[in-house]
C-alpha cells in the first residue's frame, strides 16, 4: 500500500506540491491526474526518493523508498523511458539492472517475454522507437516482481494494440493484489482501467476515491430524446424547469431526470423513439473539476484565428 502524507515541495518561490495526502490500495488501479504543472511528476519523484520533499512523507507498506533494502523487488516504476543507455541491447540493459539489484538473471528473459520484446532482446536501445522504449521501461518496472507499480504515461508512443495491451497489464497486476498508480493524459484509456482516481491541481488535492464517485460529483448528466412530437415535449419540459438543447434528430434535456421526462410524455400521449439518460466522459469531468487549477491555458481558436496576420 502507498501512503502519502502532507507532502510538500517547493522550487524557489514556486510550491510544486502543497501539503498533499492520499493513499493507493492494493488490488486496484489508481489513476493519478492533474493539468500540466499540477505537481504529478514532482510527487512521484519525491515518492521514489529522486527529489527530497520539504515536508511530509511517502511510504510503501510503512517504509520510505530509500529505507527499503532491495527497492526494485518492492516498488517498480516507469518515469522516463528514455534513460536507458543507447549502446546497450535490451537484454544487457535488464541484466545490468538485475545484477546491481540482486535479482536473478532468469527474470530478465521472463520480463522480456511479458512485454513482448523477445525478438528485440539483442537490439540496441538506440534503435528503438518510443513505443519500444516504453515496453523496455515497463520491463524494468516489473523486473523485481514488485508489490507496487508506479507508471508515468505508460502508453506514450504505443500503437492501439500496444495501448490495449498496457491496459490489460495494469488490470492483471491489480488482480494479482499489487498497488498500481498510473499517471496518464489518455483519459479515455484510463476510464477503462482505473478503479480509483487521485486528482490534483496546483500541487493540492482536488479529489481522491472511486472513479464512480468522481463521475457522480463532476460529470454532466442529461436526457437524450428522439420524438416526432419533440417541440410539444420540449415546451412541457421547460415548464417543469428543464432546459432544451436541439440536436439533428431530437434534443437533449438538462436539469431534469429521465423518469420525469418519461412521466411527462406518458401523461400527454407523446410518442418517444428514444429516452436515454446520458453521462459526460471522464475528460469532461476532469476539465470541470480542474478548471480553476489550470496554470497554462491556451487561447480559444476563435481568438487565434482572428489575430492580425504577420
N, C-alpha and C positions, 0 to 999 in steps of 0.2 A: 504493500500500500504506500502511496505517495502522500505526504502531508506537507503543505507549505503554510508557514505561519508568519504573518506580519512581515513579509519580505519587502525590503526597501533598498533601492539602488539609485544613486544619482551620478550624473556625469557633469561636473561643474554645477551650474545653477539648474540644470535640467534633471528633473526627477523622472527617471525612466520607469521605475516600479515603485508604487506608493502603498505601503502597508497592505500587501496582497496576501490573502489567505484562501486556500482551497484544498481539497483532497481528491485523490483518484483511487477508485475502488477496484480491487482485484476482480477479474472475471467480466470486466466491462470495458468498452472502448469509449474513451472520453475525448471529445473534440475540444481543442484549445483555440479560440477565435478572438480576433480583435482587428481593428483597422491598422493600416501601416503606421508604424511609430507608436503602437499602443503598449509595447514593452514585452511582447511574447518572447522574442529571441533573447532578450536580456534575462527574462525569468528563467528560461531553460538553461542558459549559460550559468546562472547563479546556482540552479539546482544541481548542475553537474560539476560544480567546482571550477569552472572556467573563468568566472568572474566572482569577485568577493562582494557579497552584499554589505551595505552599510548597517543593516539591522535585519533581524528575522532569521529564519532557518528553514531549510527544506530537508526532509528525512525520507528514507526508503526503509520501510519496516523498522522505524525507530532509529536509524543510523544516517548520519550525513554521508554523502557520496565519498568524501575524502577520508572517512573513517572506515570504509569497507575494505577489507584486506585484498580481495580479488574483485574489483568493481564490475568488470565485464561479465562475470558469472552471476551477477545480481541485477545490474542495470545495463541494458543495451540501448544505444542511441544513434540516431542519424540526424546530424545537424547540418553538415556540409559534405555533400557527395564528391566535391572536387579536391579533397585534401589528401587523396592517395598519390603516392609517388608515380609519376607518369612513365618512368622507365621500368617499373616492376610489372610482372604479369599479375593477373587477378589472384591466381593460386599463391604466388610468392608473397603478395601483399597480405593475404589472410594468414599464411604460415608465419610470417614475421610477427603479426599481432598475436597469434595464438602462442607462439614461443615466448614472447615477452610478458604474457599474462597467465602462464601456467595452464594453458588449455591444450588438450590432446590434439595432435596433428590430424587425427582421424576425423575430427569435427570439421576440418576445412572442406573436404570433399562433400561432406553431408550438407553443409550450408550452400555450397555452390550448386548442388542439385536442388535444394529447396528454392533457390531464387532463379533457377533455370539458366545457369551460366556454365554448365558442364562443357559445352562446346567452345566457350570463350575463356576457359581456365588458363590457357597458355598464351593468351593475347595480352599485350602490354596495355596498361591503363590509358596511356596517351592516345591510343587508337579508339577508345570507347566513345560512343555517343553519350549525351546527357542521360538518356534513359538507362543505358548500360551502367553508367557510373552510379545511378540511383540504386540499381539492383545490387551492385557491389557494396554500396553503403549499407543497404539493408542486410546483406550477408554479414558484414562486420557487426551490426547491431545484434544479430542472432547468434553470433559465433560462440558466446559463452552460455547459451541456453538460459537467458536471464528471466527472472520473475517479473521484471519491469521493463517495458519498452517505450522509448520516447522518440517520436518521429516528427521531423520538421519538413513539411511539404514533400512527403514521400512519393507522390505521383508526378513530380516535376519531370518533364521530358519523356514521359511514358505514352505509348500509343493506347487506344481504347482497350485493347486486350490486356495490356500491362496495368492499366488503371483498375480494371475489374479484378485482375489477379491480386493487386495490392490490397484491395478491399477484402478479398477472401482471406488473405494472410492475416490482416488485422482481426477479422472476425474469428479466425481459427485460434490465434494467440489468446484472445479473450476467453474463448470457450475452454481453453486449457487452464484457465484460472489466473492468467497473468494480468497485470495492470498495464493498459495501453493508453498512452497520451499522445495524441496526434494533432499537430498544428497544420492547417491547410486553408488555402483560399478557394479550393474547389468545393463549394458549399453543397452542390447537388450530390457529389460523391459522398461527402461527409454525412449528409442527411440519410444516406442509405446504410451507413455502418455504425454511426455513433449511438451509444446508449445515453450518454450524459454530455453536457456542454459546460465549458467554463468560458465566459465571455468577459474580456477586459477592454478598457478604453482609457487612454492617458495614464496607464500604469495602475488603474484602480479596478476592482472587481465590479462588474455590472450584473452578472448572473452566474449562478452555479447550481446544477441539478439536472434531473432527467430532461432529455430533449423535448418530451411531450409537454412538460411544464413551461419550458421556454416558448414553445409554439403557442400554447394557450394564452400566455401573457402578451406576446409581441406580434404574432401573426394576424393579419387581417382576415376577417371572415365575411362572406356574403352569400346570397342565394341566387343561383342562375335559373332563369325561367325562359322556356320557349312556349308560346301560346298564340293561337290565331286571334285571341282577344286580349293581346298584351296591353294595349292602351287603356282598356277598361280596368284591367287588373292594376296597372300602374297608378291610376287615379285613386283606387281604393287603398292601395298600399301606402301611398303618400299621405292619405288622410289619417292613417294609423301611425304616422311618424317615420315611415321608411323613406329612403331616398332611392332614386332610379338612375341607372346608367344604361343607355341603349347599346345594344350590340347588333351586328348584321342580321342575326336570326332570332333575336329576342331581347333580353336585357338582364341586368344584374340589379338585385335589390340589396341595399345596405341598411344597417341599423334596424334589422327586423329578422326574426328567425324563419327557417323553412317551414316549421309547423304552423306559424301564424299565417304565412303566405298561403299554405295549403288550405287552412281553415277559411280564409277569405275567399279563395277560389271556389271551394265547395259550397259555401253559403250563397254564392252569387252565380252558380251554374256556369263557371268559367272553365273551359277545356284547357288542360295542361298537357303539353307534349314532353316537357321536361321540367322537373323541380328538383334541384340538387344543391345541397349546401357545399360551399367551396371554402378552402383554406389556402392562404398565401404560402409561398415557398419559404424554406429556411433562409434564402438570400434576402427576401423581403423582410422577414422577421429580424434578421441580423442588422440590416440597414436601419430599420425602425429603432432597434434597441441601442445602436451605437451612434445615431445621428449627431447627438450633442458632443460626442467624443472624437469626431473626425478631425484630425490635425491638418492633413494635406488634402484639400478639396479642389478638384478641377473646376474650370468654368463650365457653364452649360454649353451645349453645342450651339444653341441659338446665339449666345454672346460671341462664341468663337467665330462663327461664320459671318457675323455682322461686323467683325473687326475690320478696320481700314486695311486695304491691301498695301504691301510694301512698295 
